[in-house]
Amino acid sequence: MDFSRLVEAFDANDVTFVSVTQSFNTTTSMGRLTLNILLSFAQFEREVIGERIRDKFAASRKRGMWMGGWAPLGYDIKDRKLVINEAEAANVRMVFERFISTGSATTLSRILTAEGILTRRGRPLDKGVIYKLLNNPVYVGEAVHKGTSYAGEHQAIISRGLWDKVQTILSEGSRKRGAKTRAQTPALLKGLLFGPTGCAMSPTHTRKAGKLYRYYVSQSVLKRGPNTCPVGRLPAAEVEAAVIDQLRILIRSPEIIIATWKAGREHDAGISEGEVRAALLDLDPLWNELFPAEQARIVQLLVERVDVTMDSLSIRLRTDGLAGLAADLNQRQDGRSAA
């Protein structure tokens, strides 16, 4: 068909086409007829070849064969087949499992980037890469052609149960998952925060224009009215950040390290002061990588009480909780070293 358009362009510019190897030219009516017949058969042959290739491709996919292209993360191509790359496959399984825990590709991307986990080409696992990975049925051992799945020749990296759990979460939609994740985010200071009058401050939230706002509200305000407590309501993000900043400073102080070590010796006589110091200092860079539930658990373990006034904030720590945390961190370090 492209050549037919060229002939039309030749005719429009008074150019004649003569073939040296074939007996036709465009200067005669018979030559033009022969050319059109040849072009029609050539187009027919081209379309038949295309149909045969597509049918062959579809038949191969139905048998689960790999038909070329870039190998997905977690697989290598050997003898025109997908073979599991164990090192990459471990990261793929970890992405599926941690997505179930977080429920958010954005949060998971931030965590994986902080941990230095990259794609095969050395790029961070951003949100788009994670969604593409989570929606790829290759990982459950399937071959897909035009929306239809067939059993693949390759071995699956993840189980059907794990795949179904992830697809259930994805089917909720990103907005609904985001709202659910925010609603389930634990209040770090629940049961620990007290106002100037000694009344507990309870976590609450409100929504405006689809945005979530979290607060801590004094129980005296809730029961007796807004003028019963000088600090009636505090923005949750700000007071939680202030407490975390103070915790990071306190756990690095020599007094807290020594008190933690002494408390820890009651449970483990062999623990050294250096081990306690190393474990507590390692908590600071590790904090941002923890899930919200894990952060809340640590705060509940470390903090006995937080008192706020109009211009100050004081924290009372649990030394026994610090000792337990130090032992936990030491076990994690030993596990990483063994790995």
NUMIKOL-829776 format. One record per residue (C-alpha): x negated, y negated, z negated; residue in one letter. Coordinates in nm, 4 decimals, decimal comma, m for minus. Each point is the difference from the previous one (the first is absolute). Layout:
BEGIN
- X; Y; Z; residuo
- X; Y; Z; A
...
END
This chain:
BEGIN
- X; Y; Z; residuo
- 0,0000; 0,0000; 0,0000; M
- m0,2914; m0,2351; m0,0647; D
- m0,1293; 0,0690; 0,3512; F
- 0,3461; m0,0662; 0,1424; S
- m0,0091; m0,3477; m0,1558; R
- m0,3439; m0,0542; 0,1489; L
- 0,1399; 0,0817; 0,3467; V
- 0,2771; m0,2549; m0,0577; E
- m0,2620; m0,2591; m0,0903; A
- m0,1953; 0,0914; 0,3173; F
- 0,3098; m0,0425; 0,2150; D
- 0,0805; m0,3382; m0,1573; A
- m0,3472; m0,1208; 0,0977; N
- m0,0111; 0,1589; 0,3510; D
- m0,2552; 0,2634; m0,1047; V
- 0,0242; 0,3477; 0,1516; T
- m0,1131; 0,3191; m0,1717; F
- m0,1614; 0,2795; 0,2032; V
- m0,1170; 0,3294; m0,1513; S
- m0,3213; 0,1514; 0,1342; V
- 0,0605; 0,3449; m0,1513; T
- 0,3743; 0,0222; 0,0746; Q
- 0,1945; m0,0627; 0,3212; S
- 0,2174; m0,2934; m0,0920; F
- m0,0153; m0,3777; m0,0056; N
- 0,2421; m0,2795; m0,0777; T
- m0,0095; m0,1514; 0,3451; T
- 0,2625; 0,2443; 0,1281; T
- 0,3408; 0,1051; m0,1272; S
- m0,1069; 0,3679; m0,0098; M
- m0,3066; m0,0906; m0,2077; G
- 0,2133; m0,1935; m0,2493; R
- 0,2446; 0,2944; m0,0229; L
- m0,2831; 0,2464; m0,0610; T
- m0,1458; m0,2258; m0,2656; L
- 0,3320; m0,0306; m0,1841; N
- 0,0518; 0,3774; 0,0099; I
- m0,3470; 0,0617; m0,1413; L
- 0,0551; m0,2588; m0,2703; L
- 0,3327; 0,1566; m0,0999; S
- m0,1560; 0,3462; m0,0323; F
- m0,2958; m0,1416; m0,1900; A
- 0,2349; m0,1675; m0,2481; Q
- 0,1998; 0,3227; m0,0315; F
- m0,3178; 0,1984; m0,0690; E
- m0,1135; m0,2576; m0,2568; R
- 0,3307; 0,0217; m0,1901; E
- m0,0014; 0,3834; 0,0086; V
- m0,3531; 0,0069; m0,1432; I
- 0,1084; m0,2394; m0,2775; G
- 0,3006; 0,2192; m0,0852; E
- m0,2175; 0,3108; m0,0118; R
- m0,2510; m0,1714; m0,2308; I
- 0,2763; m0,1193; m0,2333; R
- 0,1586; 0,3461; m0,0055; D
- m0,3383; 0,1581; m0,0731; K
- m0,0616; m0,2501; m0,2816; F
- 0,3447; 0,0643; m0,1515; A
- m0,0457; 0,3781; 0,0206; A
- m0,3392; m0,0241; m0,1674; S
- 0,1372; m0,2161; m0,2808; R
- 0,2817; 0,2494; m0,0550; K
- m0,2690; 0,2626; m0,0592; R
- m0,1589; m0,2364; m0,2530; G
- m0,3130; m0,0761; 0,2032; M
- m0,2065; m0,3165; m0,0469; W
- 0,0119; m0,1963; 0,3270; M
- m0,2847; m0,2432; m0,0527; G
- m0,0483; m0,3488; m0,1395; G
- m0,1608; m0,1220; m0,3233; W
- m0,0024; 0,2588; m0,2781; A
- 0,2032; m0,1139; m0,3046; P
- m0,1843; m0,0707; m0,3254; L
- m0,0608; 0,3356; m0,1677; G
- m0,0587; 0,1971; 0,3222; Y
- m0,2809; 0,0602; 0,2478; D
- 0,0383; 0,1272; 0,3567; I
- m0,1758; 0,3290; 0,0793; K
- 0,0676; 0,2038; 0,3143; D
- 0,2956; m0,2309; 0,0762; R
- 0,1617; 0,0840; m0,3323; K
- 0,0490; m0,1905; m0,3273; L
- m0,2191; 0,1313; m0,2824; V
- 0,0231; m0,1315; m0,3572; I
- m0,2781; m0,2296; m0,1177; N
- 0,0013; 0,0816; m0,3717; E
- m0,1566; m0,3280; m0,1185; A
- 0,2545; m0,2123; 0,1892; E
- 0,2862; 0,2392; m0,0787; A
- m0,0561; m0,0578; m0,3724; A
- 0,0526; m0,3749; 0,0554; N
- 0,3161; 0,0683; 0,2028; V
- 0,1478; 0,2123; m0,2802; R
- m0,0956; m0,2663; m0,2527; M
- 0,1800; m0,2703; 0,2031; V
- 0,3209; 0,2071; 0,0123; F
- m0,0130; 0,0837; m0,3719; E
- m0,0793; m0,3545; m0,1154; R
- 0,2687; m0,1498; 0,2240; F
- 0,2557; 0,2056; m0,1946; I
- m0,1369; m0,1513; m0,3229; S
- m0,0137; m0,3618; 0,1209; T
- 0,2917; m0,0058; 0,2459; G
- m0,1680; m0,2909; 0,1783; S
- m0,2379; 0,0076; 0,2962; A
- m0,1163; m0,3537; m0,0829; T
- m0,0971; 0,0935; m0,3554; T
- m0,1606; 0,3247; 0,1136; L
- m0,2002; m0,1835; 0,2674; S
- m0,1353; m0,2414; m0,2594; R
- m0,1003; 0,2863; m0,2306; I
- m0,1679; 0,2024; 0,2767; L
- m0,1900; m0,3057; 0,1229; T
- m0,1297; m0,0622; m0,3525; A
- m0,1158; 0,3625; m0,0158; E
- m0,1849; m0,0347; 0,3323; G
- 0,2017; 0,2613; 0,1905; I
- m0,0254; m0,0698; 0,3754; L
- 0,1234; 0,1368; 0,3313; T
- m0,2189; 0,2051; 0,2307; R
- m0,1088; m0,3216; 0,1718; R
- m0,0982; m0,1630; m0,3266; G
- 0,3046; m0,2252; m0,0358; R
- 0,2122; m0,0431; m0,3154; P
- 0,3223; 0,1984; m0,0285; L
- 0,2381; m0,2928; 0,0421; D
- 0,3775; 0,0206; m0,0250; K
- 0,0458; 0,0733; 0,3710; G
- m0,2501; 0,2871; m0,0037; V
- 0,1651; 0,1497; m0,3097; I
- 0,3501; m0,0136; 0,1530; Y
- m0,1285; 0,1593; 0,3211; K
- m0,1683; 0,2742; m0,2007; L
- 0,3074; 0,0671; m0,2167; L
- 0,2261; 0,0303; 0,3069; N
- m0,2277; 0,2305; 0,2007; N
- 0,1515; 0,3533; 0,0084; P
- m0,3354; 0,1402; 0,1126; V
- m0,0943; 0,0175; m0,3699; Y
- 0,2807; 0,2449; m0,0737; V
- m0,1037; 0,2240; 0,2903; G
- 0,2382; m0,1242; 0,2697; E
- m0,0419; m0,1063; 0,3617; A
- 0,2425; m0,2695; 0,1180; V
- 0,1105; m0,0704; 0,3573; H
- 0,2521; m0,2741; 0,0762; K
- 0,1438; 0,0076; m0,3506; G
- 0,0291; 0,3790; m0,0253; T
- m0,2248; 0,1926; m0,2404; S
- m0,1489; 0,3418; 0,0699; Y
- m0,2198; 0,2292; m0,2086; A
- m0,3609; m0,0964; 0,0706; G
- m0,2988; 0,2246; 0,0563; E
- m0,2005; m0,1984; m0,2566; H
- 0,0016; 0,0521; m0,3761; Q
- 0,2005; m0,2398; m0,2188; A
- m0,1832; m0,2277; m0,2443; I
- 0,2939; m0,0704; m0,2310; I
- 0,2879; 0,2177; m0,1180; S
- 0,3568; m0,0318; 0,1214; R
- 0,1153; m0,0948; m0,3497; G
- m0,2464; m0,2914; m0,0196; L
- 0,0998; m0,1152; 0,3500; W
- 0,3715; 0,0062; m0,0892; D
- m0,0593; m0,2043; m0,3177; K
- m0,1881; m0,2677; 0,1943; V
- 0,2642; m0,0145; 0,2745; Q
- 0,2723; m0,0401; m0,2622; T
- m0,1818; m0,3014; m0,1445; I
- m0,0621; m0,1476; 0,3451; L
- 0,3669; 0,0379; 0,0929; S
- 0,0962; m0,2446; m0,2763; E
- m0,1516; m0,2924; 0,1897; G
- m0,2860; m0,2285; m0,1030; S
- 0,2182; m0,2673; m0,1638; R
- 0,1908; 0,2480; m0,2123; K
- m0,3222; 0,1771; m0,1005; R
- m0,1618; m0,3312; m0,0898; G
- 0,2927; m0,1003; m0,2182; A
- 0,0053; 0,3436; m0,1629; K
- m0,3744; m0,0126; m0,0672; T
- 0,0252; m0,3438; m0,1586; R
- 0,2989; 0,1046; m0,2093; A
- m0,1872; 0,3071; m0,1262; Q
- m0,3202; m0,1906; m0,0764; T
- m0,0502; 0,0423; m0,3753; P
- m0,0094; m0,3097; m0,2184; A
- m0,3536; 0,0057; m0,1388; L
- 0,0943; m0,1625; m0,3310; L
- 0,3298; 0,1742; m0,0686; K
- 0,0336; 0,0438; m0,3770; G
- m0,3276; m0,1850; m0,0658; L
- 0,0847; m0,3690; 0,0498; L
- 0,1318; m0,2140; m0,2875; F
- 0,0923; m0,3677; m0,0148; G
- m0,0813; m0,2684; m0,2641; P
- 0,2979; 0,1019; m0,2167; T
- m0,1115; 0,3650; m0,0035; G
- 0,2795; 0,1145; 0,2294; C
- m0,0851; 0,2469; 0,2739; A
- 0,0015; m0,1214; 0,3605; M
- 0,1674; 0,2375; 0,2453; S
- m0,0702; 0,0332; 0,3723; P
- 0,2694; m0,1136; 0,2426; T
- 0,0232; m0,1158; 0,3607; H
- 0,2142; m0,1965; 0,2409; T
- 0,0242; m0,0442; 0,3769; R
- 0,0204; m0,3179; 0,2027; K
- 0,0091; m0,0023; 0,3807; A
- m0,1003; 0,3657; 0,0003; G
- m0,3114; m0,0607; m0,2132; K
- m0,0576; 0,1720; m0,3331; L
- m0,0969; m0,2082; m0,3065; Y
- m0,1054; 0,1776; m0,3227; R
- 0,0120; m0,1521; m0,3506; Y
- m0,0356; 0,0839; m0,3674; Y
- 0,2901; m0,1410; m0,2046; V
- 0,0144; m0,0326; m0,3800; S
- 0,2571; 0,2217; m0,1714; Q
- 0,1081; m0,2961; m0,2153; S
- 0,0903; m0,1912; 0,3168; V
- 0,1992; 0,2943; 0,1313; L
- 0,1903; 0,0437; m0,3282; K
- 0,0378; m0,3503; m0,1405; R
- m0,0528; m0,2519; 0,2817; G
- m0,2729; m0,1932; 0,1837; P
- m0,1039; m0,2311; m0,2865; N
- m0,0877; 0,2720; m0,2518; T
- m0,3592; 0,0578; 0,1221; C
- m0,2562; m0,2618; 0,1141; P
- m0,1287; 0,2467; 0,2614; V
- 0,3229; 0,1360; 0,1406; G
- m0,1244; 0,1354; 0,3294; R
- m0,3410; 0,0746; 0,1556; L
- m0,0861; 0,0841; 0,3643; P
- m0,1062; 0,3646; m0,0047; A
- m0,2803; m0,0211; 0,2574; A
- m0,1763; m0,2863; m0,1794; E
- 0,0145; 0,1394; m0,3525; V
- m0,1004; 0,3483; 0,1195; E
- m0,2965; m0,1447; 0,1906; A
- m0,1063; m0,1951; m0,3104; A
- 0,0118; 0,3143; m0,2137; V
- m0,1960; 0,2020; 0,2571; I
- m0,2664; m0,2722; 0,0226; D
- m0,0365; m0,0001; m0,3783; Q
- m0,0156; 0,3810; m0,0082; L
- m0,2823; m0,0006; 0,2521; R
- m0,1950; m0,2406; m0,2201; I
- 0,0732; 0,1844; m0,3243; L
- m0,0953; 0,3504; 0,1150; I
- m0,3429; m0,1302; 0,1048; R
- m0,0748; m0,1528; m0,3410; S
- m0,2545; 0,1820; m0,2240; P
- 0,2414; 0,0032; m0,2952; E
- 0,2704; 0,1851; 0,1956; I
- m0,2520; 0,2429; 0,1504; I
- m0,1360; 0,0908; m0,3449; I
- 0,3517; 0,0318; m0,1501; A
- 0,1031; 0,2220; 0,2903; T
- m0,3086; 0,2172; m0,0398; W
- 0,0650; 0,0460; m0,3730; K
- 0,3633; 0,0932; 0,0650; A
- m0,1034; 0,2339; 0,2795; G
- m0,2434; 0,1902; m0,2247; R
- 0,2956; 0,1170; m0,2083; E
- 0,1220; 0,1955; 0,3042; H
- m0,3355; 0,0792; 0,1639; D
- m0,3063; m0,0092; m0,2219; A
- m0,2311; 0,0326; 0,3003; G
- 0,1129; m0,3169; 0,1775; I
- m0,2678; m0,2677; 0,0144; S
- 0,0280; m0,3762; m0,0156; E
- m0,1479; m0,0234; 0,3503; G
- 0,2681; 0,2281; 0,1428; E
- 0,2731; m0,2097; m0,1592; V
- m0,1554; m0,3220; 0,1272; R
- m0,0342; 0,1363; 0,3567; A
- 0,3584; 0,1285; 0,0014; A
- 0,1488; m0,3301; m0,1201; L
- m0,2083; m0,2068; 0,2415; L
- 0,1132; 0,2230; 0,2885; D
- 0,3648; m0,0809; m0,0747; L
- m0,0343; m0,3572; 0,1295; D
- m0,0789; 0,0777; 0,3681; P
- 0,2370; 0,2993; m0,0104; L
- 0,3032; m0,1988; m0,1179; W
- 0,1172; m0,1385; 0,3353; N
- m0,0067; 0,3485; 0,1561; E
- 0,2429; 0,1465; m0,2540; L
- 0,3707; 0,0476; 0,0688; F
- 0,2374; m0,2274; m0,1991; P
- 0,1169; 0,2960; m0,2096; A
- m0,3598; 0,0843; m0,0909; E
- m0,0733; m0,3655; m0,0863; Q
- 0,3048; m0,0085; m0,2276; A
- m0,1093; 0,3236; m0,1699; R
- m0,3456; m0,1431; m0,0727; I
- 0,1421; m0,3248; m0,1385; V
- 0,2342; 0,1949; m0,2272; Q
- m0,2978; 0,2092; m0,1098; L
- m0,2300; m0,2965; m0,0727; L
- 0,2322; m0,2706; m0,1334; V
- 0,1854; 0,0153; m0,3282; E
- 0,1619; m0,3445; 0,0163; R
- m0,0084; m0,3285; 0,1962; V
- 0,1167; m0,3183; m0,1727; D
- 0,0670; m0,3210; 0,1941; V
- 0,0566; m0,3531; m0,1260; T
- 0,0491; m0,3293; 0,1790; M
- m0,3746; m0,0324; 0,0704; D
- m0,1711; 0,3316; m0,0795; S
- 0,0001; 0,3739; 0,0539; L
- m0,1489; 0,2625; m0,2358; S
- m0,0560; 0,3707; 0,0610; I
- m0,0300; 0,2752; m0,2588; R
- m0,1814; 0,3072; 0,1364; L
- 0,0227; 0,3678; m0,0902; R
- m0,3507; 0,1339; m0,0617; T
- 0,1300; 0,3571; 0,0025; D
- 0,1539; m0,0702; 0,3406; G
- m0,3323; m0,1393; 0,1225; L
- m0,1740; 0,3167; m0,1159; A
- 0,2509; 0,2155; 0,1885; G
- m0,0402; m0,2120; 0,3109; L
- m0,3802; 0,0210; m0,0187; A
- 0,0193; 0,3788; m0,0241; A
- 0,2397; 0,0085; 0,2968; D
- m0,2294; m0,2174; 0,2111; L
- m0,2986; 0,2167; m0,0906; N
- 0,1876; 0,3075; 0,1204; Q
- 0,0765; m0,1735; 0,3286; R
- m0,3663; m0,0913; 0,0444; Q
- m0,1052; 0,3585; m0,0724; D
- 0,2543; 0,1240; 0,2540; G
- m0,1311; m0,2371; 0,2675; R
- m0,3601; 0,0997; m0,0744; S
- 0,0890; 0,3679; 0,0316; A
- 0,1774; m0,0672; 0,3298; A
END
